[in-house]
Amino acid sequence: MAFFVNFQMGKSGLTDQFLEALKTAFKTNKIVKISFLQTSTRDRSEIKRMAEEICKKLTTKEFRYDYTTIGFKATVRRFRNKEKGL
C-alpha cells in the first residue's frame, strides 16, 4: 500500500484537470507530493501561493488540507474536520 502519490506540475500550471487528478488521488491517499518543474516556476513564493490555492480549492466540509514546502516540492496532507460537540 502506497502512503503517498507523486505529481509533477509543468507549464500548464494549476488546471481543472490537475485538481481533479488530486481529488482522485486523495480518495485513497492522505499525502500527495507535488514537484514543481522548471517550466512551471522557479519562484518559491509562487510555489507557496499555488500550494495555498490547491488547499483552498480542495477543502470541503468533511476534509481540510494543509501543505508544507521544501525547495521546489510541496507536500499536501488531508485531515478530517472535527465535528463540533465530539
C-alpha positions as CSV (number, residue, x, y, z in Angstrom):
1,M,0.0,0.0,0.0
2,A,1.4,3.4,-1.0
3,F,1.4,6.1,1.6
4,F,1.7,9.0,-0.8
5,V,1.5,9.8,-4.5
6,N,3.9,12.0,-6.6
7,F,2.6,14.6,-9.0
8,Q,4.5,17.0,-11.3
9,M,3.3,20.4,-12.2
10,G,4.6,21.7,-15.5
11,K,4.0,24.7,-17.7
12,S,0.2,24.2,-17.8
13,G,0.1,25.2,-14.1
14,L,-2.9,24.7,-11.9
15,T,-5.7,23.5,-14.2
16,D,-9.1,21.9,-13.5
17,Q,-7.7,18.5,-14.8
18,F,-4.8,18.8,-12.3
19,L,-7.2,19.5,-9.4
20,E,-9.4,16.5,-10.5
21,A,-6.4,14.2,-10.5
22,L,-5.5,15.4,-7.0
23,K,-9.1,14.8,-5.8
24,T,-8.9,11.3,-7.2
25,A,-5.5,10.7,-5.5
26,F,-6.9,11.9,-2.2
27,K,-9.6,9.3,-2.3
28,T,-7.1,6.6,-1.4
29,N,-4.1,8.5,0.0
30,K,-3.6,11.1,2.7
31,I,-0.5,12.6,1.4
32,V,0.4,14.0,-2.1
33,K,3.8,15.3,-3.1
34,I,3.9,17.8,-5.9
35,S,7.1,18.6,-7.7
36,F,7.1,22.0,-9.5
37,L,9.1,21.6,-12.7
38,Q,11.3,24.3,-14.1
39,T,8.8,25.1,-16.8
40,S,6.1,26.0,-14.2
41,T,8.0,28.3,-11.9
42,R,11.3,28.8,-10.0
43,D,10.0,31.4,-7.6
44,R,9.4,29.8,-4.1
45,S,6.8,32.4,-3.1
46,E,4.8,31.5,-6.3
47,I,5.1,27.8,-5.2
48,K,3.6,28.7,-1.8
49,R,0.9,30.7,-3.4
50,M,-0.1,27.7,-5.7
51,A,0.0,25.3,-2.7
52,E,-2.3,27.6,-0.7
53,E,-4.7,27.8,-3.7
54,I,-4.6,24.0,-4.1
55,C,-5.5,23.5,-0.4
56,K,-8.3,26.2,-0.6
57,K,-9.9,24.6,-3.7
58,L,-9.7,21.0,-2.3
59,T,-11.2,21.9,1.2
60,T,-14.7,20.5,1.8
61,K,-16.9,20.2,4.8
62,E,-15.5,16.8,5.5
63,F,-11.8,17.3,4.9
64,R,-9.3,20.1,5.2
65,Y,-5.9,20.3,3.6
66,D,-2.6,21.7,4.7
67,Y,0.8,21.9,3.0
68,T,4.5,22.3,3.6
69,T,7.1,23.3,1.0
70,I,10.7,22.3,0.8
71,G,12.6,23.7,-2.1
72,F,10.6,23.1,-5.3
73,K,8.3,20.5,-3.8
74,A,5.0,20.8,-1.9
75,T,3.6,18.1,0.4
76,V,-0.2,18.4,0.7
77,R,-1.9,16.5,3.6
78,R,-5.6,15.7,4.1
79,F,-7.1,16.0,7.6
80,R,-10.6,15.1,8.7
81,N,-12.6,18.1,10.0
82,K,-13.6,17.6,13.7
83,E,-17.3,17.8,14.3
84,K,-18.5,20.1,17.0
85,G,-19.6,18.5,20.2
86,L,-17.3,15.4,20.0
